[in-house]
Amino acid sequence: MPTDHKLIFIINPIAGTRHKKVVSDAIAASFPEGFYEVIFTEYRGHAHEIALQKIIEGYSSIVAVGGDGTVNEVASALVNTPCKFGIIPAGSGNGLARHLHIPMQLYASLEVIRQHNIQLIDAGQVNGRYFFCTCGTGFDASVGKKFASTSKRGMINYVRATIHQYIGYSPKTYILKTENKKVELDAFMVTFANSGQYGGNAYIAPNAVIDDGYLDLCILRPFPKTSTLDIGLRLFFKNIDQSPYLEVMRIRKASLKRKGKRKINLHLDGEPETIRGKLKIKVVPEALQVMVPVVTKKRIARLKVAAPKGLKKFQPKEP
């Protein structure tokens, strides 16, 4: 663990369902006083602002405590900087944390921060905005927009939003251009995946590699209603790539637009956005330094949930 600067924990107090005082108490139990700072966000985009300011102030390690939206805000500020990025999963989906095998259990994820083992990962970029899990348009963007408009968090409410949006949703027509071809296509959804899953262990790109310099472009074609259950199950059994309705290609860059110059509803790591005109997507290789587990998942799963028993207080090494 570097000793030149304190750890900064940026906590989204409304992410997920876990009470954030539990998180701040766990941080206090895991790190010595004076070695860390906890900051709570107050509005959308605030985490990004805090992270940018802390980078300017010279801090070398910043941790996001929240869901994929909070993770995206903080990580976007850290792209192509020397600053190390940590994740304490506290959201509904936690897609990036799950892909990197960061444990969902609180004290176990804090142990990952203590280990300070670094992996260099890619990022995706669309019209200048970064994403680290997935960016997509179509049905998944429709669900993201509906979920964001509700006041309740958690996976159950995400499932409710999914069912609500599925009723009456119709495929859209897109014009897609990659390095190798230009096509017009009808799609239920189009997803650009840097990591394998949306979150909640729903895998849209089971073979995606987060540090290979490519994005997985996943096109889910229109399918009969009778295949809905099969496709839903395949997402969670990590074999949707074997569905005859899904086409996957590895790309470095692409552009996408709706036929007829219509606006595009999309999501970046689950957060809804609306873009008028064309989406320009590319991969940004080796963009972010992330703290990931160095011990086995079996070992890290043994850490207790209720209290930091068995966790030794971190002692900074002498320089």
C-alpha positions as CSV (number, residue, x, y, z in Angstrom):
1,M,0.0,0.0,0.0
2,P,1.4,3.4,-0.9
3,T,2.1,5.6,2.1
4,D,2.5,9.0,0.5
5,H,-1.3,9.8,0.5
6,K,-4.4,8.9,2.3
7,L,-7.1,6.6,0.8
8,I,-10.1,8.5,-0.3
9,F,-13.4,6.6,0.0
10,I,-16.2,8.3,-2.1
11,I,-19.6,6.9,-0.9
12,N,-22.9,7.2,-2.7
13,P,-25.4,7.2,0.2
14,I,-28.4,6.1,-1.9
15,A,-26.8,3.3,-4.0
16,G,-28.2,-0.2,-3.4
17,T,-29.9,-1.2,-0.2
18,R,-27.0,-1.4,2.3
19,H,-27.0,1.3,5.0
20,K,-23.9,3.4,4.3
21,K,-23.1,4.0,8.0
22,V,-22.3,0.3,8.1
23,V,-19.8,0.9,5.4
24,S,-18.1,3.9,7.0
25,D,-17.9,2.0,10.3
26,A,-16.2,-0.9,8.5
27,I,-13.7,1.4,6.9
28,A,-12.9,2.8,10.3
29,A,-12.4,-0.7,11.7
30,S,-10.1,-1.7,8.8
31,F,-7.8,1.3,8.5
32,P,-6.0,3.5,11.0
33,E,-7.3,6.9,11.9
34,G,-5.7,9.5,9.7
35,F,-4.9,7.1,6.9
36,Y,-8.2,7.6,5.1
37,E,-10.9,10.1,4.3
38,V,-14.6,9.4,3.7
39,I,-16.7,11.7,1.5
40,F,-20.4,11.3,0.8
41,T,-21.8,12.3,-2.6
42,E,-24.8,14.7,-2.7
43,Y,-26.0,14.6,-6.3
44,R,-25.4,12.8,-9.7
45,G,-22.0,13.6,-11.0
46,H,-20.6,14.6,-7.6
47,A,-18.4,11.5,-7.3
48,H,-16.7,12.5,-10.6
49,E,-16.1,16.1,-9.3
50,I,-14.6,14.8,-6.0
51,A,-12.3,12.4,-7.8
52,L,-11.0,15.1,-10.2
53,Q,-10.3,17.4,-7.3
54,K,-8.5,14.7,-5.3
55,I,-6.3,13.9,-8.3
56,I,-5.4,17.6,-8.5
57,E,-4.5,17.5,-4.8
58,G,-2.2,14.6,-5.4
59,Y,-4.0,11.7,-3.9
60,S,-2.8,8.3,-5.3
61,S,-5.7,6.0,-4.4
62,I,-9.4,6.6,-4.7
63,V,-12.1,4.1,-3.8
64,A,-15.7,4.2,-5.1
65,V,-18.4,2.9,-2.7
66,G,-21.6,2.4,-4.6
67,G,-23.1,0.8,-7.7
68,D,-21.9,0.8,-11.3
69,G,-23.0,4.5,-11.7
70,T,-20.8,5.6,-8.9
71,V,-18.0,3.4,-10.1
72,N,-18.3,4.9,-13.6
73,E,-18.2,8.5,-12.2
74,V,-15.0,7.9,-10.2
75,A,-13.2,5.7,-12.7
76,S,-13.9,8.1,-15.6
77,A,-11.9,10.7,-13.6
78,L,-9.0,8.4,-13.2
79,V,-8.5,7.2,-16.8
80,N,-4.9,7.5,-18.0
81,T,-3.7,8.9,-14.6
82,P,-1.3,7.3,-12.1
83,C,-4.1,7.2,-9.5
84,K,-5.2,3.7,-8.4
85,F,-8.9,2.8,-8.3
86,G,-10.7,0.6,-5.8
87,I,-14.3,-0.6,-5.6
88,I,-16.5,-1.4,-2.6
89,P,-19.6,-2.9,-4.2
90,A,-22.7,-1.4,-2.8
91,G,-25.1,-1.2,-5.7
92,S,-27.8,-3.3,-7.4
93,G,-25.7,-4.9,-10.2
94,N,-22.0,-4.3,-9.4
95,G,-21.0,-5.4,-12.9
96,L,-17.4,-4.3,-12.9
97,A,-16.7,-5.6,-9.4
98,R,-18.2,-9.0,-10.2
99,H,-16.2,-9.3,-13.5
100,L,-12.9,-8.5,-11.6
101,H,-13.9,-11.0,-8.8
102,I,-14.1,-8.3,-6.2
103,P,-16.2,-9.9,-3.4
104,M,-19.6,-8.6,-2.6
105,Q,-19.1,-9.1,1.1
106,L,-18.1,-5.8,2.8
107,Y,-15.0,-6.7,4.8
108,A,-13.7,-9.0,2.1
109,S,-13.8,-6.1,-0.4
110,L,-12.0,-3.9,2.1
111,E,-9.4,-6.6,2.2
112,V,-8.9,-6.1,-1.5
113,I,-8.2,-2.4,-0.9
114,R,-5.7,-3.4,1.8
115,Q,-3.9,-5.8,-0.5
116,H,-3.5,-3.0,-3.1
117,N,-2.9,-5.5,-5.9
118,I,-3.2,-3.7,-9.3
119,Q,-4.6,-4.8,-12.7
120,L,-4.5,-2.6,-15.7
121,I,-7.8,-2.7,-17.6
122,D,-9.3,-1.2,-20.8
123,A,-12.2,1.2,-21.0
124,G,-14.8,1.9,-23.6
125,Q,-15.6,5.3,-24.9
126,V,-18.7,6.6,-26.6
127,N,-18.9,10.2,-27.8
128,G,-16.2,11.1,-25.3
129,R,-17.9,9.4,-22.3
130,Y,-16.2,6.4,-20.7
131,F,-17.7,3.1,-19.7
132,F,-16.1,0.1,-18.1
133,C,-18.7,-2.7,-18.2
134,T,-21.2,-2.1,-21.0
135,C,-22.7,0.6,-23.1
136,G,-25.9,-0.2,-25.1
137,T,-29.0,0.9,-26.8
138,G,-32.3,-0.7,-27.3
139,F,-34.1,-2.8,-24.7
140,D,-31.3,-2.6,-22.0
141,A,-31.2,1.2,-22.3
142,S,-35.0,1.3,-21.9
143,V,-34.7,-0.8,-18.7
144,G,-31.9,1.5,-17.4
145,K,-34.0,4.6,-18.0
146,K,-37.0,3.1,-16.2
147,F,-35.0,1.9,-13.3
148,A,-33.3,5.3,-12.9
149,S,-36.7,6.9,-12.7
150,T,-37.8,4.8,-9.7
151,S,-37.0,5.8,-6.1
152,K,-36.4,2.2,-5.0
153,R,-33.1,0.4,-5.5
154,G,-32.1,-3.3,-5.4
155,M,-32.2,-6.2,-7.8
156,I,-35.9,-7.0,-7.3
157,N,-36.9,-3.5,-8.5
158,Y,-34.5,-3.9,-11.5
159,V,-36.3,-7.1,-12.4
160,R,-39.7,-5.3,-12.1
161,A,-38.4,-2.5,-14.4
162,T,-37.2,-5.2,-16.9
163,I,-40.7,-6.9,-17.0
164,H,-42.4,-3.5,-17.3
165,Q,-40.3,-2.4,-20.2
166,Y,-40.5,-5.7,-22.0
167,I,-44.3,-5.5,-22.4
168,G,-44.8,-3.6,-25.7
169,Y,-41.1,-3.1,-26.5
170,S,-40.3,-3.4,-30.2
171,P,-37.0,-3.8,-32.0
172,K,-35.3,-0.7,-33.7
173,T,-33.5,-0.3,-37.0
174,Y,-29.9,0.8,-36.8
175,I,-27.0,1.6,-39.2
176,L,-23.8,0.1,-37.9
177,K,-20.3,0.7,-39.2
178,T,-17.3,-1.2,-37.9
179,E,-13.7,-1.5,-39.2
180,N,-14.8,-4.2,-41.6
181,K,-18.4,-3.5,-42.7
182,K,-21.4,-1.2,-42.8
183,V,-24.8,-2.7,-42.4
184,E,-28.4,-1.8,-41.7
185,L,-30.1,-4.1,-39.2
186,D,-33.0,-4.6,-36.9
187,A,-32.1,-5.3,-33.3
188,F,-33.7,-5.9,-30.0
189,M,-30.6,-4.3,-28.4
190,V,-27.0,-3.5,-29.4
191,T,-24.4,-3.7,-26.6
192,F,-20.8,-2.8,-26.6
193,A,-19.1,-4.8,-23.8
194,N,-15.8,-4.1,-22.2
195,S,-16.5,-6.7,-19.4
196,G,-18.7,-9.7,-19.6
197,Q,-21.8,-8.7,-17.7
198,Y,-24.4,-6.0,-17.1
199,G,-24.3,-6.7,-13.4
200,G,-26.1,-9.2,-11.1
201,N,-24.3,-12.0,-13.0
202,A,-26.3,-11.3,-16.2
203,Y,-23.7,-12.1,-18.9
204,I,-24.3,-10.5,-22.3
205,A,-20.7,-11.2,-23.4
206,P,-19.4,-14.3,-21.6
207,N,-16.1,-14.3,-23.4
208,A,-15.2,-10.6,-23.1
209,V,-11.7,-10.0,-21.8
210,I,-11.3,-6.7,-20.0
211,D,-7.6,-6.1,-20.9
212,D,-7.3,-7.4,-24.5
213,G,-7.7,-4.1,-26.3
214,Y,-11.1,-5.0,-27.8
215,L,-14.8,-4.5,-27.1
216,D,-17.3,-7.3,-27.7
217,L,-20.1,-6.0,-29.9
218,C,-23.3,-7.9,-29.1
219,I,-26.3,-7.7,-31.4
220,L,-29.5,-9.4,-30.1
221,R,-31.7,-9.8,-33.2
222,P,-35.5,-9.8,-33.0
223,F,-36.7,-13.1,-31.5
224,P,-40.1,-14.8,-31.0
225,K,-41.9,-14.4,-27.7
226,T,-41.6,-18.1,-27.2
227,S,-37.8,-17.6,-26.9
228,T,-38.0,-15.0,-24.2
229,L,-37.4,-17.4,-21.3
230,D,-34.6,-19.2,-23.0
231,I,-32.8,-15.9,-23.7
232,G,-33.3,-14.7,-20.1
233,L,-31.9,-18.0,-18.7
234,R,-29.0,-17.9,-21.1
235,L,-27.9,-14.5,-19.7
236,F,-27.6,-16.0,-16.2
237,F,-26.1,-19.3,-17.3
238,K,-23.4,-17.5,-19.3
239,N,-24.2,-19.1,-22.6
240,I,-26.3,-16.4,-24.4
241,D,-23.5,-16.4,-27.0
242,Q,-24.8,-19.8,-28.1
243,S,-28.3,-18.4,-28.9
244,P,-29.0,-18.2,-32.6
245,Y,-30.4,-14.7,-32.1
246,L,-27.1,-13.2,-30.7
247,E,-24.2,-12.1,-33.0
248,V,-20.9,-11.2,-31.3
249,M,-17.9,-9.6,-33.0
250,R,-14.7,-8.1,-31.5
251,I,-14.0,-4.5,-32.5
252,R,-11.7,-1.6,-31.7
253,K,-14.1,1.0,-32.9
254,A,-17.5,1.4,-34.5
255,S,-20.3,3.9,-35.1
256,L,-24.0,3.4,-34.7
257,K,-27.1,5.5,-35.5
258,R,-30.9,5.0,-35.7
259,K,-32.3,5.0,-39.1
260,G,-34.1,8.2,-39.9
261,K,-31.9,10.5,-37.8
262,R,-33.7,9.7,-34.6
263,K,-32.3,10.2,-31.1
264,I,-30.7,7.2,-29.4
265,N,-31.5,6.2,-25.9
266,L,-28.5,4.4,-24.4
267,H,-26.9,3.5,-21.1
268,L,-23.3,3.7,-19.9
269,D,-22.8,1.2,-17.2
270,G,-26.5,1.2,-16.5
271,E,-26.9,5.0,-16.3
272,P,-29.3,6.4,-19.0
273,E,-28.4,9.0,-21.6
274,T,-30.0,10.4,-24.8
275,I,-27.8,11.2,-27.8
276,R,-28.9,12.9,-31.0
277,G,-27.2,11.7,-34.0
278,K,-24.4,9.1,-34.3
279,L,-22.7,7.1,-31.5
280,K,-18.9,6.9,-32.0
281,I,-17.5,4.0,-29.9
282,K,-13.9,2.9,-29.4
283,V,-11.8,1.0,-26.9
284,V,-9.2,2.8,-24.8
285,P,-6.5,0.2,-24.0
286,E,-4.8,0.0,-20.6
287,A,-6.9,2.9,-19.3
288,L,-7.3,2.3,-15.6
289,Q,-5.4,0.8,-12.7
290,V,-7.8,-1.2,-10.5
291,M,-7.3,-2.9,-7.2
292,V,-8.2,-6.6,-7.5
293,P,-7.9,-9.6,-5.3
294,V,-4.5,-11.2,-4.9
295,V,-5.6,-14.1,-2.7
296,T,-8.0,-16.9,-3.8
297,K,-11.8,-16.3,-3.8
298,K,-12.1,-19.2,-1.3
299,R,-9.7,-17.5,1.2
300,I,-11.3,-14.1,0.8
301,A,-14.8,-15.6,1.3
302,R,-13.9,-16.7,4.8
303,L,-13.8,-13.1,6.2
304,K,-16.6,-12.4,8.6
305,V,-19.6,-10.2,7.7
306,A,-20.6,-8.9,11.1
307,A,-17.2,-7.6,12.5
308,P,-13.6,-7.3,11.4
309,K,-12.5,-10.2,13.6
310,G,-9.5,-11.8,11.9
311,L,-8.6,-8.6,10.1
312,K,-5.4,-7.1,11.4
313,K,-5.2,-3.4,11.5
314,F,-3.3,-2.2,8.4
315,Q,0.2,-0.9,9.3
316,P,1.9,1.2,6.6
317,K,5.3,-0.1,5.6
318,E,8.3,2.1,6.3
319,P,9.5,4.0,3.2
